Amino acid sequence: LTVGYAGYFSNGYLFDTSAWHNRTDSTFTFVLGDPPMIEGWDDGMKVINKNAKVQLIVPSDYAYGNLGAGTIPPYQTLVFVIIMKDIKPSN
């Protein structure tokens, strides 16, 4: 999958974006489930069509739960704005 995304805390704070990782075209390309991402991200990716723009709200239980991760505090709901740029079958 190839997506453009921005990840926010529920208060609107931007914690991650594909533009920070790929300055060429601001996209993130990955194979769904390899490696697994947070459960809410993997589940959401399964139902997004090519060229769709969606807002994916991931409750903490489907993100990093009571542990948090890096700059993401425990029990944090995450909000992703995602544009599905391309879908290709894995090899």
N, CA, C and O atoms as a MOPAC input file, in Angstrom:
PM7 MOZYME 1SCF
protein

 N      0.84600 1    -1.17500 1     0.00000 1
 C      0.00000 1     0.00000 1     0.00000 1
 C      0.89000 1     1.23600 1     0.00000 1
 O      1.97800 1     1.23000 1     0.57600 1
 N      0.42500 1     2.27500 1    -0.63900 1
 C      1.10400 1     3.56800 1    -0.58800 1
 C      0.09300 1     4.60500 1    -0.12200 1
 O     -0.95300 1     4.79900 1    -0.74000 1
 N      0.42300 1     5.26200 1     0.97100 1
 C     -0.47700 1     6.24400 1     1.56300 1
 C      0.26900 1     7.54300 1     1.84800 1
 O      1.49100 1     7.56600 1     1.99200 1
 N     -0.48900 1     8.60200 1     1.92300 1
 C     -0.03600 1     9.82700 1     2.54500 1
 C     -0.82200 1     9.94200 1     3.83500 1
 O     -2.03100 1     9.70800 1     3.83500 1
 N     -0.17600 1    10.29300 1     4.92900 1
 C     -0.91800 1    10.33100 1     6.19500 1
 C     -0.38500 1    11.41700 1     7.11100 1
 O      0.74800 1    11.87800 1     6.97700 1
 N     -1.23100 1    11.80800 1     8.03900 1
 C     -0.85100 1    12.66000 1     9.15500 1
 C     -1.51400 1    12.07000 1    10.38900 1
 O     -2.69800 1    11.73300 1    10.35600 1
 N     -0.75200 1    11.94200 1    11.49100 1
 C     -1.26800 1    11.37900 1    12.73300 1
 C     -1.34800 1    12.44100 1    13.80400 1
 O     -0.38800 1    13.17400 1    14.03900 1
 N     -2.49400 1    12.52300 1    14.45100 1
 C     -2.75400 1    13.54200 1    15.46500 1
 C     -3.20900 1    12.89800 1    16.76800 1
 O     -3.79200 1    11.81400 1    16.76300 1
 N     -2.94200 1    13.56600 1    17.87300 1
 C     -3.60700 1    13.22600 1    19.12200 1
 C     -5.02000 1    13.81000 1    19.03500 1
 O     -5.29200 1    14.63800 1    18.16500 1
 N     -5.90500 1    13.39500 1    19.91100 1
 C     -7.28700 1    13.87400 1    19.87200 1
 C     -7.39800 1    15.37800 1    20.13100 1
 O     -8.42600 1    15.98100 1    19.82400 1
 N     -6.34700 1    15.99100 1    20.69400 1
 C     -6.36200 1    17.44000 1    20.91800 1
 C     -5.85400 1    18.22900 1    19.70800 1
 O     -5.75900 1    19.45500 1    19.76500 1
 N     -5.52600 1    17.52700 1    18.60700 1
 C     -5.07800 1    18.17100 1    17.38600 1
 C     -3.57600 1    18.26700 1    17.21900 1
 O     -3.11000 1    18.76300 1    16.19400 1
 N     -2.79600 1    17.80400 1    18.19900 1
 C     -1.34100 1    17.85600 1    18.11500 1
 C     -0.83400 1    16.85300 1    17.07700 1
 O     -1.12300 1    15.66000 1    17.17000 1
 N     -0.08000 1    17.33800 1    16.09100 1
 C      0.48900 1    16.48400 1    15.05100 1
 C      1.69300 1    15.74300 1    15.61500 1
 O      2.67500 1    16.37000 1    16.01300 1
 N      1.62500 1    14.40100 1    15.65400 1
 C      2.74700 1    13.63300 1    16.18700 1
 C      3.54200 1    12.91200 1    15.09800 1
 O      4.67900 1    12.50200 1    15.33500 1
 N      2.95800 1    12.75100 1    13.90300 1
 C      3.67200 1    12.06500 1    12.82900 1
 C      2.99800 1    12.38400 1    11.50300 1
 O      1.79500 1    12.63900 1    11.44600 1
 N      3.79500 1    12.36400 1    10.43700 1
 C      3.26900 1    12.53100 1     9.09000 1
 C      4.21900 1    11.86200 1     8.10800 1
 O      5.43200 1    11.83500 1     8.31400 1
 N      3.65200 1    11.32700 1     7.04800 1
 C      4.48900 1    10.68900 1     6.03100 1
 C      5.43900 1    11.69900 1     5.38700 1
 O      6.49600 1    11.31100 1     4.89100 1
 N      5.09000 1    12.96200 1     5.38600 1
 C      5.96000 1    14.00000 1     4.80500 1
 C      7.27800 1    14.12700 1     5.54900 1
 O      8.27800 1    14.52900 1     4.95500 1
 N      7.30500 1    13.79400 1     6.83500 1
 C      8.55200 1    13.85400 1     7.61000 1
 C      9.49900 1    12.72000 1     7.22900 1
 O     10.71100 1    12.83400 1     7.41100 1
 N      8.95300 1    11.63400 1     6.70400 1
 C      9.74800 1    10.44400 1     6.41400 1
 C     10.12800 1    10.31900 1     4.94100 1
 O     11.10600 1     9.65100 1     4.60500 1
 N      9.36800 1    10.95100 1     4.07600 1
 C      9.63400 1    10.86600 1     2.64100 1
 C      9.42800 1    12.24500 1     2.02900 1
 O      8.32000 1    12.60400 1     1.63100 1
 N     10.48100 1    12.98900 1     1.96200 1
 C     10.38500 1    14.37000 1     1.45900 1
 C     10.18700 1    14.44300 1    -0.05500 1
 O      9.83200 1    15.49900 1    -0.58000 1
 N     10.41200 1    13.33400 1    -0.75800 1
 C     10.25300 1    13.32600 1    -2.21000 1
 C      8.79000 1    13.47300 1    -2.61700 1
 O      8.44100 1    14.37100 1    -3.38300 1
 N      7.93600 1    12.58800 1    -2.10000 1
 C      6.52000 1    12.66400 1    -2.47800 1
 C      5.56900 1    12.53800 1    -1.28400 1
 O      4.36100 1    12.39000 1    -1.47100 1
 N      6.09600 1    12.59500 1    -0.07800 1
 C      5.29200 1    12.59300 1     1.16200 1
 C      4.43400 1    11.34800 1     1.33200 1
 O      3.36100 1    11.41500 1     1.93100 1
 N      4.89500 1    10.21000 1     0.81100 1
 C      4.12300 1     8.98000 1     0.95300 1
 C      4.87500 1     7.96400 1     1.80600 1
 O      6.07400 1     8.08300 1     2.05400 1
 N      4.12000 1     6.96300 1     2.24100 1
 C      4.64700 1     5.84300 1     3.00800 1
 C      4.16700 1     4.58000 1     2.29900 1
 O      2.96400 1     4.39600 1     2.11300 1
 N      5.08900 1     3.71400 1     1.90500 1
 C      4.75500 1     2.47500 1     1.21400 1
 C      5.11700 1     1.29700 1     2.11800 1
 O      6.20200 1     1.26100 1     2.69700 1
 N      4.20300 1     0.33900 1     2.23100 1
 C      4.40700 1    -0.79600 1     3.12700 1
 C      3.54600 1    -1.96800 1     2.67900 1
 O      2.61500 1    -1.80200 1     1.89200 1
 N      3.86400 1    -3.14500 1     3.18300 1
 C      3.05200 1    -4.34000 1     2.97500 1
 C      2.16300 1    -4.48800 1     4.20700 1
 O      2.65900 1    -4.53200 1     5.33300 1
 N      0.87200 1    -4.56500 1     3.99500 1
 C     -0.07400 1    -4.66900 1     5.09800 1
 C      0.23400 1    -5.89300 1     5.95100 1
 O      0.27100 1    -7.01500 1     5.44500 1
 N      0.45300 1    -5.67600 1     7.24100 1
 C      0.69500 1    -6.76200 1     8.18500 1
 C      2.12700 1    -7.25300 1     8.25200 1
 O      2.41200 1    -8.17900 1     9.01200 1
 N      3.04800 1    -6.66700 1     7.48400 1
 C      4.43300 1    -7.13700 1     7.46800 1
 C      5.40600 1    -5.96200 1     7.46000 1
 O      5.75800 1    -5.46100 1     6.39200 1
 N      5.83700 1    -5.52500 1     8.61400 1
 C      5.48200 1    -6.01900 1     9.95400 1
 C      4.14500 1    -5.43900 1    10.39000 1
 O      3.69700 1    -4.43800 1     9.83000 1
 N      3.50500 1    -6.04400 1    11.37100 1
 C      2.24600 1    -5.50000 1    11.86100 1
 C      2.44500 1    -4.10300 1    12.44500 1
 O      3.43000 1    -3.83200 1    13.13300 1
 N      1.49200 1    -3.22800 1    12.15600 1
 C      1.46400 1    -1.89800 1    12.75700 1
 C      0.51200 1    -1.98900 1    13.95400 1
 O      0.19400 1    -3.08600 1    14.41200 1
 N      0.06500 1    -0.85100 1    14.45200 1
 C     -0.94700 1    -0.92100 1    15.50700 1
 C     -2.21200 1    -1.53400 1    14.93000 1
 O     -2.49700 1    -1.39300 1    13.74100 1
 N     -2.95900 1    -2.21000 1    15.77300 1
 C     -4.13300 1    -2.95900 1    15.32800 1
 C     -5.13700 1    -2.08000 1    14.58500 1
 O     -5.67400 1    -2.49100 1    13.55600 1
 N     -5.39400 1    -0.89000 1    15.09000 1
 C     -6.36200 1     0.00800 1    14.45400 1
 C     -5.93000 1     0.45400 1    13.07100 1
 O     -6.76700 1     0.60600 1    12.18100 1
 N     -4.62500 1     0.66700 1    12.87500 1
 C     -4.09400 1     1.03600 1    11.55500 1
 C     -4.27200 1    -0.12800 1    10.58200 1
 O     -4.79600 1     0.05200 1     9.48300 1
 N     -3.83200 1    -1.32700 1    10.98900 1
 C     -3.94900 1    -2.49700 1    10.11200 1
 C     -5.41100 1    -2.77000 1     9.74900 1
 O     -5.71500 1    -3.05200 1     8.59000 1
 N     -6.31200 1    -2.69000 1    10.72300 1
 C     -7.73300 1    -2.92500 1    10.45200 1
 C     -8.28900 1    -1.87600 1     9.49400 1
 O     -9.03100 1    -2.20900 1     8.57000 1
 N     -7.93700 1    -0.62000 1     9.71000 1
 C     -8.43000 1     0.46300 1     8.85900 1
 C     -7.95600 1     0.35000 1     7.42500 1
 O     -8.71800 1     0.60800 1     6.49400 1
 N     -6.70000 1    -0.03600 1     7.24100 1
 C     -6.13900 1    -0.13500 1     5.88500 1
 C     -6.88200 1    -1.14900 1     5.02900 1
 O     -6.91000 1    -1.02500 1     3.80400 1
 N     -7.47800 1    -2.14200 1     5.65400 1
 C     -8.16700 1    -3.21500 1     4.92100 1
 C     -9.43000 1    -2.73500 1     4.20800 1
 O     -9.90900 1    -3.40200 1     3.29200 1
 N     -9.96900 1    -1.59800 1     4.61200 1
 C    -11.25600 1    -1.15000 1     4.05900 1
 C    -11.17100 1     0.18900 1     3.32700 1
 O    -12.20300 1     0.75900 1     2.97400 1
 N     -9.97000 1     0.69700 1     3.09400 1
 C     -9.82400 1     1.96900 1     2.39100 1
 C     -9.56500 1     1.69700 1     0.91600 1
 O     -8.66500 1     0.93400 1     0.56700 1
 N    -10.34900 1     2.31700 1     0.06200 1
 C    -10.20300 1     2.16000 1    -1.38200 1
 C     -9.14800 1     3.11100 1    -1.93400 1
 O     -8.83200 1     4.12900 1    -1.31900 1
 N     -8.61300 1     2.77000 1    -3.08900 1
 C     -7.64100 1     3.62800 1    -3.76900 1
 C     -8.25400 1     4.99900 1    -4.03300 1
 O     -9.41300 1     5.11400 1    -4.43100 1
 N     -7.46000 1     6.02200 1    -3.80600 1
 C     -7.80900 1     7.43300 1    -3.97900 1
 C     -8.76200 1     7.97300 1    -2.91700 1
 O     -9.17700 1     9.12900 1    -2.99700 1
 N     -9.11400 1     7.16100 1    -1.93100 1
 C     -9.99100 1     7.62900 1    -0.86300 1
 C     -9.20000 1     8.46500 1     0.13700 1
 O     -8.02200 1     8.20800 1     0.38600 1
 N     -9.86000 1     9.46200 1     0.70200 1
 C     -9.30400 1    10.24000 1     1.81400 1
 C    -10.21000 1     9.98400 1     3.00100 1
 O    -11.41500 1    10.22600 1     2.94100 1
 N     -9.61300 1     9.48800 1     4.09600 1
 C    -10.39800 1     9.11600 1     5.27100 1
 C     -9.77700 1     9.67700 1     6.54000 1
 O     -8.59800 1    10.02700 1     6.58500 1
 N    -10.60100 1     9.74900 1     7.55300 1
 C    -10.13400 1    10.05200 1     8.90200 1
 C    -10.34100 1     8.78300 1     9.70800 1
 O    -11.46800 1     8.31700 1     9.87100 1
 N     -9.25700 1     8.23100 1    10.20600 1
 C     -9.28000 1     6.98400 1    10.96100 1
 C     -9.05200 1     7.32200 1    12.43100 1
 O     -7.98900 1     7.82300 1    12.79700 1
 N    -10.03800 1     7.05200 1    13.26800 1
 C     -9.93800 1     7.31700 1    14.70100 1
 C     -9.63200 1     5.99200 1    15.38800 1
 O    -10.40900 1     5.04000 1    15.30000 1
 N     -8.48700 1     5.94100 1    16.07600 1
 C     -8.00900 1     4.69900 1    16.68200 1
 C     -8.00000 1     4.86300 1    18.21000 1
 O     -7.15000 1     5.57100 1    18.75100 1
 N     -8.94000 1     4.21200 1    18.90200 1
 C     -8.93000 1     4.25300 1    20.36700 1
 C     -7.64000 1     3.64600 1    20.91400 1
 O     -7.01000 1     2.82100 1    20.25200 1
 N     -7.25600 1     4.04600 1    22.09800 1
 C     -5.97500 1     3.60300 1    22.66600 1
 C     -5.84900 1     2.08500 1    22.73600 1
 O     -4.74900 1     1.55300 1    22.58600 1
 N     -6.95700 1     1.38000 1    22.96000 1
 C     -6.90200 1    -0.08500 1    23.02400 1
 C     -6.45600 1    -0.70700 1    21.70400 1
 O     -5.96700 1    -1.83600 1    21.69200 1
 N     -6.61800 1     0.01300 1    20.59400 1
 C     -6.21900 1    -0.47400 1    19.27900 1
 C     -4.96800 1     0.25000 1    18.77400 1
 O     -4.57900 1     0.11300 1    17.61400 1
 N     -4.34900 1     1.02400 1    19.67400 1
 C     -3.10800 1     1.73800 1    19.35000 1
 C     -2.01600 1     1.24300 1    20.30300 1
 O     -1.54600 1     0.11400 1    20.17000 1
 N     -1.61500 1     2.07600 1    21.25700 1
 C     -0.52100 1     1.70300 1    22.16300 1
 C     -0.97200 1     1.47300 1    23.59800 1
 O     -0.14600 1     1.22700 1    24.47700 1
 N     -2.28900 1     1.55300 1    23.84500 1
 C     -2.86300 1     1.19300 1    25.13500 1
 C     -2.23800 1     1.88100 1    26.32800 1
 O     -1.92300 1     3.07000 1    26.28200 1
 N     -2.06200 1     1.12500 1    27.39700 1
 C     -1.55000 1     1.67800 1    28.65700 1
 C     -0.04300 1     1.88000 1    28.63700 1
 O      0.50500 1     2.44800 1    29.58200 1
 N      0.64200 1     1.43200 1    27.59200 1
 C      2.10000 1     1.56400 1    27.53800 1
 C      2.56500 1     2.84100 1    26.85300 1
 O      3.59500 1     3.40400 1    27.22500 1
 N      1.81000 1     3.30700 1    25.85000 1
 C      2.29600 1     4.41100 1    25.03900 1
 C      3.48500 1     3.94300 1    24.20600 1
 O      3.85600 1     2.77000 1    24.24500 1
 N      4.07500 1     4.86300 1    23.45700 1
 C      5.24500 1     4.52800 1    22.63100 1
 C      5.91500 1     5.82300 1    22.19900 1
 O      5.28400 1     6.67200 1    21.57000 1
 N      7.19200 1     5.97800 1    22.53500 1
 C      7.90900 1     7.19000 1    22.14800 1
 C      7.21200 1     8.42700 1    22.67000 1
 O      7.05200 1     8.59300 1    23.87900 1
 N      6.79400 1     9.29900 1    21.76200 1
 C      6.12200 1    10.54400 1    22.16200 1
 C      4.62400 1    10.35400 1    22.39900 1
 O      3.93300 1    11.30100 1    22.77400 1
 N      4.11900 1     9.14700 1    22.18600 1
 C      2.69400 1     8.88400 1    22.37200 1
 C      2.45900 1     8.42000 1    23.79800 1
 O      2.95000 1     7.36700 1    24.20200 1
 N      1.69900 1     9.21300 1    24.57000 1
 C      1.46500 1     8.84000 1    25.97200 1
 C      0.49100 1     7.65800 1    26.09300 1
 O     -0.22700 1     7.33800 1    25.14600 1
 N      0.47700 1     7.02000 1    27.25900 1
 C     -0.48700 1     5.94300 1    27.49400 1
 C     -1.92900 1     6.42500 1    27.32000 1
 O     -2.23900 1     7.59400 1    27.55200 1
 N     -2.78800 1     5.51400 1    26.91400 1
 C     -4.23000 1     5.74600 1    26.78600 1
 C     -4.57700 1     6.85700 1    25.80100 1
 O     -5.58300 1     7.54300 1    25.98000 1
 N     -3.77100 1     7.04300 1    24.77500 1
 C     -3.98500 1     8.11800 1    23.80700 1
 C     -4.78100 1     7.63300 1    22.60100 1
 O     -4.37700 1     6.68400 1    21.92800 1
 N     -5.91700 1     8.28500 1    22.32400 1
 C     -6.64300 1     8.05400 1    21.08700 1
 C     -5.87500 1     8.73700 1    19.97100 1
 O     -5.42300 1     9.87200 1    20.12600 1
 N     -5.72500 1     8.05100 1    18.84300 1
 C     -4.98800 1     8.59800 1    17.70700 1
 C     -5.94700 1     8.85700 1    16.55100 1
 O     -6.88600 1     8.09200 1    16.32500 1
 N     -5.70400 1     9.93600 1    15.82600 1
 C     -6.51900 1    10.30200 1    14.66900 1
 C     -5.58700 1    10.40900 1    13.47900 1
 O     -4.63300 1    11.18700 1    13.50100 1
 N     -5.85600 1     9.63100 1    12.43800 1
 C     -5.05000 1     9.66900 1    11.22400 1
 C     -5.89300 1    10.20100 1    10.07900 1
 O     -7.02900 1     9.76700 1     9.88600 1
 N     -5.34600 1    11.13400 1     9.32300 1
 C     -5.93100 1    11.56200 1     8.06100 1
 C     -5.09500 1    10.86400 1     6.99200 1
 O     -3.88400 1    11.06500 1     6.90600 1
 N     -5.75600 1    10.04200 1     6.18200 1
 C     -5.05400 1     9.14600 1     5.25400 1
 C     -5.59700 1     9.33400 1     3.84500 1
 O     -6.80600 1     9.42500 1     3.63500 1
 N     -4.68900 1     9.38900 1     2.89600 1
 C     -5.04900 1     9.32300 1     1.47900 1
 C     -4.41600 1     8.04900 1     0.92500 1
 O     -3.19600 1     7.88500 1     0.95700 1
 N     -5.26000 1     7.14900 1     0.41800 1
 C     -4.76300 1     5.89800 1    -0.15200 1
 C     -4.33400 1     6.17800 1    -1.58900 1
 O     -5.17000 1     6.31900 1    -2.48100 1
 N     -3.04300 1     6.25500 1    -1.79800 1
 C     -2.49700 1     6.59000 1    -3.11300 1
 C     -2.47000 1     5.40000 1    -4.06700 1
 O     -2.76200 1     5.54300 1    -5.25400 1
 N     -2.11700 1     4.22100 1    -3.54300 1
 C     -2.00800 1     3.06000 1    -4.42500 1
 C     -2.16100 1     1.76600 1    -3.63400 1
 O     -1.78300 1     1.68300 1    -2.46500 1
 N     -2.72000 1     0.76600 1    -4.29600 1
 C     -2.88900 1    -0.57900 1    -3.72900 1
 C     -2.35400 1    -1.55900 1    -4.76300 1
 O     -2.81200 1    -1.57200 1    -5.90500 1
 N     -1.38900 1    -2.37500 1    -4.36500 1
 C     -0.83400 1    -3.40300 1    -5.23700 1
 C     -0.78100 1    -4.72000 1    -4.47800 1
 O     -0.57400 1    -4.72100 1    -3.26400 1
 N     -0.96300 1    -5.83900 1    -5.16700 1
 C     -0.84300 1    -7.12600 1    -4.47600 1
 C      0.59500 1    -7.34900 1    -4.01600 1
 O      1.53500 1    -6.92300 1    -4.68700 1
 N      0.76900 1    -8.01300 1    -2.87600 1
 C      2.12000 1    -8.32400 1    -2.39900 1
 C      2.66200 1    -9.50000 1    -3.18400 1
 O      1.90500 1   -10.28900 1    -3.75000 1
 N      3.97500 1    -9.61000 1    -3.21300 1
 C      4.62000 1   -10.69600 1    -3.96100 1
 C      4.58200 1   -11.99200 1    -3.20500 1
 O      5.08100 1   -13.00700 1    -3.69200 1

